[in-house]
Amino acid sequence: MEHLNELFVEAGTLMLAGMVFVFAFLGLLIIFINTVLATLAEKFPDPIIQSTPQRVTNKNKQSVSGLSPNIVAAISSAVTKYRQQHQNK
């Protein structure tokens, strides 16, 4: 029985050592990647794209959500009719 306890202590020690090693390795890997990316970002910055604002024409009358007023009216009337039918029950 004493031999079994020694095996459990050794297994726990190996497991703890392995977990500490993996945690330290991954932490160093993250630090290394962040420093390399920071230096690369300084050397090769992202290009700034100048965009012109798009004008909304009267032909394309759409609300902010992108739906046409006809669709919004249809959905509103359907919801109103549904509420009227189910409110009486």
N, C-alpha and C positions, 0 to 999 in steps of 0.2 A: 504494500500500500504506500509505503514511503517512496518507492521508486516512481509510482504514478504521480505523486505530488511534485516530484522533481521535474517530471516531464511536463506537467502543466505550467510550472514556473518558467521553465525554459521556453515553452511555446508562447507564453504571454510576453516574455522578454523579447523574443524574436519578432512577435507581432508588433509590439510597441516600437521596437527599433525600426522595423520596416515602415510603419506609419510615419514616424518622425522623418525618416529618409525621404519618403515620397513627398511629404508636406514641404520639406526644405527644398527639394529639387524643383517642385512646381512653383514655389515662391520665387526662387532664383530665376526660373525660366520666365515668369511673368515680368519680373523686374528687367531682365535682359531684353525681352521683346519690346517693352515700353521705351527703354532707352534707345534702342535701335530705331524704332518707329519715330521717336521724337527727333533724332538727328536726320533721318530721311525726310521728315516733314519740313525741316528747315532748309535742306538742300533742294528739295523738289516740292515747292508749295503747289496747292491746287490752283488751277487758273480761275480767275474771276470772270464770269460770263456776264456781260451787260445785256440785259433783256429789255425790250421795249414793252410798255404796258399795252395790253390788247384792248381795243375799243369794242364796246358792245353796240351792235347795230340794232335798229328798230325791227329788222326782218326776223331776228332771232330773239324774240321776247321770251325769256326764260327767267324763272325766279332764281334766287341765290342757290337753292339746292340743286338746280339743274333740271327741274321738272317744268313742263309747260303749264300755263294756267289752266288749260282744258283738263289735263290729267289731275291737277289739284282739285278742280271743281268736281270732277267725277268721283274722286276718292272721298271728298267731303260729303257729297250727297249720299254715297253708299253708306258711310258711317252714320249719318243722321237717320237714314231709313232703318238701318240695323238697330240702332238704339231705340227708335220708336216701336219697332216690332217686339223687341225683347224687354222693354220697360213695362209693358202691360202684363206680362206673365208673372 
